[in-house]
């Protein structure tokens, strides 16, 4: 009799876990990052152009300035990297356009005169 009770408990736990995993992918507000594990993450997809002291424009890859293995980049972190690049003298200004993906959906983001604008 104990073996049958154990089997019923195992089946119930398995059904509960499967149900919990399936509902984790249900529609939350927004179009992106519906899985609960990513609900607090912000991802920025942006194309930036930096202007050097001599007036040349060149592409800026902000991911070159993140720690290895990092890929989550929100607007505050983006502004910090832009501040570093402009204060270090590498660029006089940085401009660009992109979008921020979060659990709240997709928002446009712009960088104008080295300032992140949502």
N, C-alpha and C positions, 0 to 999 in steps of 0.2 A: 504494500500500500504506500510506503514511503517513496518508492521509486516513481509511482504514478503522480504523486503530489509534486515531486521534484520536476518531472517532465512538464506538468501543467505550468509551474512557476517559470521554467525556462522558456516555454512558448509565450507566456504572457509578457515576460521581459523582452524577448526578441521582437514581438509585435509592437510593444511600446517604443523600443529603440528605433525600429524601422519607421514608425509613424512620426517620431520626433525628427528623424533625419529628413523625411519627405517634407514636413511642414517647414523645415529650415529653408527650403528653396521656394516657398510660396511668395506671392507678390507683396512686397513691402512698399512704402511710398517711394516713388522714383522708379527709374528704369534700370539703374545699375546697382550692383552690389546687393542683391536681394538676400544673399545668404547671411545669416546673423553673425557669422564670424567677421564679416567685413563691414558691419553697420557703422562703425566709428572711423573707418578709414577714408581718407581723401586722396584721390589720385589726380594729378595735374598732367594734362597732355598739352604741351605748348611749344610753339616755334619762336625762338628768340633771335634777335639780331643785335649785336653789340657794335657800337661806333667807337673806334680807337681814337687816340689823340691826334693822329694825322688825318682823320676824317674817313678812313676806310671802314666799310661795313662788313662784318663777318658773322657767321652763325655761332650761337652760343649753345653748348650742350650742358644744361644744369646738372644732369646725372653724372657728369665727370667730377662734380664737386660734392657728391654724396658719399657717405661711407660705403665700403664694399658690401654688396648684398642688399642695400637699401633700394626700394623702389617706390615707397609711399612718400609723396611730396605734396603737401598742402600749401595753400597760399602763404601762411607765415614762414614756412621753410623756404619757399621760393623767394620771398622778399629778403630773407637773411642772406641767401646766396647772391642775389643781385646786389645787395649792399656791399658784400665782401668784394665782388668783382669791380664795382665802381670805386669803392674807397681804396682798394689796392692800386688803383691807377691803370688797371688793365683796359678798362673801357670808360669813356666819358659819359655814355648813356646806353641804356638797353631798352629795346622796344620789342613787343611781340603780341601774338594773339593765340588763344587756345581755349581749353575748357577744363572745368573741375568736375570730376565724377565722385559722387558720394551717395549715401543712402537716401538723401533728399532729392536725388536726380542729377541732372547735368546742368551746369551753369557756365555761361561764357566768362572768360577771364581775359583781361588785357594788361599788358605792361606798357605804360606810357611814361617816358622820361624817367625810367628806372623805378617806377612805383607800380605795385600790383593793384589793379582796380577790378573789383568783382561787379 
